Amino acid sequence: MEEIHLGQPKDNLETRDIGIAGMTCDNCVRLVEKALRGKPGVKEVSVDREAARARVTFDTTCTSIPELHDALLKSGYTPSPFPA
């Protein structure tokens, strides 16, 4: 019997960590979360200010890492390599 999926198949979901420069307070975290959640296909966002990174789960058929980076730049934050 064939399995039926409602909505998007899970195969299109990807979870990635994105380094973010410039977050200094809790309001920064809220702005970053809002920018990332505003992209179509983003399912989950978790931002860790102290680690300077966001973990984003998104549908790869709706958005991409470059588009998520653009959303961060437009909100005033810079995607960056993870701190050592």
C-alpha positions in Angstrom: 0.0 0.0 0.0 1.4 3.4 -1.0 1.9 6.0 1.8 0.1 9.3 1.4 1.7 12.5 2.4 -0.3 15.7 3.0 1.7 18.9 2.3 5.4 18.8 1.4 7.4 15.5 1.6 9.9 15.4 4.4 12.7 14.6 1.8 12.7 18.3 0.8 13.4 19.5 4.4 16.9 20.5 5.3 18.3 21.7 8.7 21.3 24.0 8.5 23.2 26.1 11.0 24.0 29.7 9.8 26.6 31.9 11.6 25.3 35.4 12.2 27.5 38.5 13.1 26.1 41.5 14.8 23.6 40.1 17.3 24.1 41.9 20.7 20.8 41.6 22.5 17.5 39.7 22.8 15.9 42.2 20.4 18.5 41.2 17.8 17.5 37.5 18.2 13.8 38.4 17.6 14.7 40.4 14.5 16.8 37.5 13.1 14.0 35.0 13.9 11.4 37.2 12.2 13.6 37.7 9.1 14.2 33.9 8.7 10.6 32.9 9.5 9.5 35.4 6.9 10.9 33.3 4.0 8.6 30.9 2.3 9.3 27.3 3.3 11.0 28.0 6.6 9.5 25.5 9.1 11.6 26.1 12.2 14.1 28.7 13.5 16.2 28.5 16.7 18.6 31.4 17.3 21.5 31.2 19.9 22.9 34.7 20.4 25.9 33.5 22.5 26.9 31.0 19.9 26.2 33.6 17.1 24.2 31.1 15.0 20.8 30.1 13.9 19.5 26.6 13.2 16.9 26.7 10.4 14.8 23.9 9.0 13.4 24.8 5.6 11.8 23.3 2.5 14.5 23.3 -0.2 11.8 23.6 -3.0 10.8 27.0 -1.5 14.0 28.6 -0.3 17.7 28.2 -0.2 20.7 29.1 2.0 21.6 32.1 -0.3 18.0 33.4 0.1 18.2 33.0 3.9 21.5 34.9 3.8 19.8 37.7 1.8 17.0 37.8 4.4 19.6 38.3 7.2 21.4 41.0 5.2 18.1 42.9 4.6 17.4 42.8 8.3 20.8 44.3 9.2 22.7 41.1 10.2 25.6 39.4 8.4 25.9 35.7 7.7 29.3 34.6 8.9 31.6 31.7 9.6 31.0 30.1 13.0 33.2 31.5 15.8 36.2 29.3 16.7 
